[in-house]
């Protein structure tokens, strides 16, 4: 398991967040000056309202990541405390890469055929639809 972040990293996060907020508030002030001038537009006023939000975005991101990390740690501790459970998290999603492309195509075809069988859509196909599907299959084979 990784070590918790040190004081230096936490100060860096706070510093980056504060720097972003100060810079964006400065840009908001600049846009306010542009809006107040003779050639200012309402677009400048829109930026006056947006820049402080842009400045708060890094702080929100770091806060949200910290909150998710703490939740993940609490769930891991809870799984470890339950008897008969492994400390490894369960795999909820199967990730497929290009190496496993054929198995992904096969599983999709199997899923599609099982859905058709359940809903009765496999036997009474329209002739025009069947011809169109054959055309698409031929195009797919030619493109490979």
C-alpha positions in Angstrom: 0.0 0.0 0.0 1.2 3.5 -0.7 2.3 5.9 1.9 0.0 8.8 2.8 1.0 12.1 1.3 3.4 14.2 3.3 3.1 17.7 4.5 5.0 19.0 1.4 2.5 17.5 -1.0 -0.4 18.8 0.9 1.1 22.3 0.9 1.7 22.0 -2.8 -1.9 21.2 -3.4 -3.1 24.1 -1.3 -0.6 26.4 -3.0 -1.7 25.4 -6.5 -5.3 25.8 -5.5 -4.7 29.3 -4.0 -2.6 30.3 -7.0 -5.3 29.3 -9.4 -7.9 31.1 -7.3 -5.8 34.3 -7.2 -5.0 34.2 -10.9 -8.7 33.6 -11.9 -9.9 36.4 -9.6 -7.4 38.7 -11.2 -8.7 37.7 -14.6 -12.3 38.4 -13.3 -11.2 41.8 -12.2 -9.7 42.5 -15.6 -12.9 41.4 -17.3 -14.9 43.7 -14.9 -12.7 46.6 -16.0 -13.4 45.7 -19.6 -17.1 45.5 -19.0 -17.0 48.9 -17.2 -15.2 50.6 -20.1 -16.9 52.2 -23.0 -16.5 49.3 -25.3 -17.4 46.6 -22.8 -20.0 43.9 -23.6 -22.1 41.5 -21.7 -19.7 38.8 -22.7 -17.2 40.5 -20.4 -19.7 40.4 -17.6 -20.2 36.7 -18.2 -16.5 36.1 -17.8 -16.6 38.1 -14.6 -18.9 35.5 -13.2 -17.1 32.5 -14.7 -13.5 33.2 -13.7 -13.9 32.8 -10.0 -15.6 29.4 -10.6 -12.7 28.4 -12.8 -10.4 29.4 -9.9 -12.3 27.2 -7.5 -12.2 24.1 -9.8 -8.8 22.8 -8.7 -9.7 23.1 -5.0 -12.9 21.2 -5.7 -11.1 18.6 -7.7 -8.6 17.9 -4.9 -11.4 17.9 -2.2 -13.4 15.4 -4.3 -10.4 13.1 -4.9 -9.6 13.1 -1.2 -13.2 12.3 -0.3 -13.3 9.4 -2.8 -10.0 8.1 -1.5 -11.3 8.2 2.1 -14.5 6.4 1.1 -12.4 3.7 -0.7 -10.2 3.2 2.3 -13.3 2.9 4.6 -14.8 0.3 2.3 -11.5 -1.6 2.2 -11.3 -1.6 6.0 -14.9 -2.7 6.2 -14.3 -5.6 3.8 -11.2 -6.6 5.8 -13.2 -6.6 9.0 -15.9 -8.9 7.7 -15.2 -12.6 8.3 -14.8 -14.8 5.3 -14.1 -12.0 2.9 -10.9 -11.4 1.0 -9.1 -8.1 1.2 -9.1 -7.8 -2.6 -12.0 -5.8 -4.1 -14.5 -7.6 -6.3 -14.1 -7.1 -10.0 -17.3 -5.3 -11.1 -16.4 -4.5 -14.8 -14.7 -6.6 -17.4 -12.3 -4.5 -19.4 -11.6 -5.6 -22.9 -8.6 -4.6 -24.9 -7.7 -5.1 -28.6 -6.1 -8.4 -27.8 -9.4 -9.7 -26.6 -11.4 -8.3 -29.5 -12.5 -11.6 -30.9 -13.9 -12.7 -27.5 -15.7 -9.4 -27.2 -17.3 -9.8 -30.6 -18.3 -13.4 -29.8 -19.8 -12.5 -26.5 -21.7 -9.6 -28.1 -23.1 -12.0 -30.7 -24.0 -14.5 -28.1 -25.8 -11.8 -26.0 -27.6 -10.5 -29.1 -28.7 -14.0 -30.2 -30.0 -14.8 -26.7 -32.0 -11.5 -26.6 -33.5 -12.4 -30.0 -34.5 -15.8 -28.8 -36.1 -14.4 -25.7 -38.1 -11.9 -27.6 -38.9 -14.1 -30.6 -37.2 -11.7 -33.0 -34.9 -14.3 -34.6 -37.3 -16.4 -36.7 -39.7 -14.1 -38.4 -37.3 -11.6 -39.9 -38.4 -9.3 -42.7 -36.9 -10.3 -46.0 -35.8 -6.7 -46.6 -34.2 -6.5 -43.2 -32.4 -9.9 -43.8 -31.0 -8.6 -47.1 -29.8 -5.4 -45.5 -28.1 -7.4 -42.7 -26.4 -9.6 -45.3 -25.2 -6.5 -47.1 -23.8 -5.0 -43.9 -22.1 -8.3 -43.0 -20.5 -8.4 -46.5 -19.3 -4.8 -46.1 -17.8 -5.6 -42.7 -15.9 -8.6 -44.2 -14.6 -6.5 -47.1 -13.3 -3.8 -44.8 -11.1 -6.2 -42.9 
